[in-house]
């Protein structure tokens, strides 16, 4: 059974609009929060994948559904403007419903994984520290074992702090009262890769400087987690990095080439980089992972777009 993605609604809308425009070029754009007009079908008329609102065109119609908005751009007036607007309005309403439904399901799954990982890890850490404290109080450790305890306790504490910090960053992205300011996608990612010593090159996007909208800790936090995974996770060793336009904003793909099998986006299966996907999903994006041949990994983050510059 083929998966019907929310943006395929606009493919159906384009098929309904085609007879109204004939040979006249047109395109459809959408913004989940109405802050950027992202190309989702057709074009180009407005030059950039993510344009400021409203985008410019010789003829334009817009439709809204709550905070969400859609735009129909064309090189000339359609044969039936009212019909064109009605098709656009229906597409925006249906796409918004499907997109929000999918986001709710993904956020619930990733939120459950975040809580499971935290409670499992912290329970393990608390049990370990409790056993150490009880053993020390009962004088059960030999002198050489006692000498090793400070380093082991410090390691447990450092790991717990990393888990808590990552969870905190995800929670800031979920907070409804924390506005998202535009962040440059490529510059931020390259800076985090350099800081982590990952050494991976990132190809730019021709003619466009992508910006993203991630609230709370922001794209910089997710980019840092991704960069650290590229530097230290052998499953991503030698991974190529690609940034490309996506109907939901921008896609960041890291990993080896080749066919793959879907990998559940969980902390248990992916490690620390899972929090990067949690942040992307909390912002209204998405995360996907695949296991590829020779034990490799490929991961994708989809990030909401701000207007490009």
C-alpha positions, 0 to 999 in steps of 0.5 A: 500500500502506497503512503499518501503524504500530506503534500500529495493533496497539492498534487491533486489540487494541481490536477484540478487547477491545470484545466483552468490555467492551460499553458499558463505556468502556476505553482502552489505554496504552503506554510504551516504557521503562515510565516513562510511560503514554501514551494510545494508543487510546480513553479518556479514563479517566485524564485526561492523555495521559501519566500517571504509572505506574501510571495510575488507573482503576476497573479496570486490567491491565498487561503487560510486555515487557522495559522496555516496558509496556502498560496496559488501563484500564476503567470496570468489570471486563470479562466475561473478565479473563483474556482481556482480559489475554492480548489486552493482553499480545500487543499489548504484545509485538507493538507493542514488536517493531515499534516497536523494529524501526522505531527501529533502522532510523531510527537506522541511517539517521540515524546514517549521514547524521550520519557522512556529513555530518561526514566530507564537511564535514570533508574539505572543510574540511581540503582548504581549509585545506591548500590555503591553507597550501600556497599561503601557504607557496609565496607564491602569494597576492597581498597583497589575497588574504592580507588576506582569508585570516584572515576566510575561515579563521575562517568555515571554522573556525566552520562546522566547530565548529558541525557538531562541536557538533551531532554531539556533542549527538546522540552524548550522546543515544545514550549508553546510560549518560546518563539522561534527566530530564523536561524541560518541552516548551512552556517549553523550546521557547518559551525557545529561540524567544525566544533565537533571535529566531524570534518564532513562537507555540506553542499549548499543550495544553489541561489538560496540561503536557507533559514529554519524556524526551530523554537527553544534551544533551536536548530543550533542544538539539533545541529550540534547533536547531529555533528557529534553523531557524525564525529563519534558514531561509527555507523555514520563514519564517512557519511555524506551530508546533503541539504535539499528543498522539501515540501515541508521546508528543508531536508538534512540527510546524513549517511551512507548511500544504498538501499536501507530498511527503516529504523525506529527513531528511538534513543535505544536504537540511535543513541544521542542523535535521537534528540536531534529528531525530537527537536525537529519534530517538536518544531513541526518537522520530522525525523527518519532513519534507515539501516543500510548495508555494512552496518551503516546508518542514514538519517534525515531531519526535516525542518520548518523553513523561514524565508530564505535570504 
